[in-house]
């Protein structure tokens, strides 16, 4: 465990039990969300590679247009 995380847990241990539970629920939800995001990214890697190749092919064939951020 890093020193910063140790410090965060030490400071959190000084909170009232309700606040500790709220913080713990938030942290666990964040960790689960990050895990789901990583899994989704890994599962979509092949699809993203295919879409990227298709976009590059379209660009090479001159079928794309430059984006103008000012037009947004």
C-alpha angles and dihedrals in degrees: 000000000000123000091244092054090046089053092049092051092045092053091044090054088065092061122096114270093255091054091046090053092048091050091047092050091049093048093048091049091050092050091049091048091051090049092051091048092052091049092049091049092050091048092049097047094098092048092048091050091051093049090047092052091049091051092050091049090051090049092050090051090053093246096128134080129218114253118242107206090195090065092063 
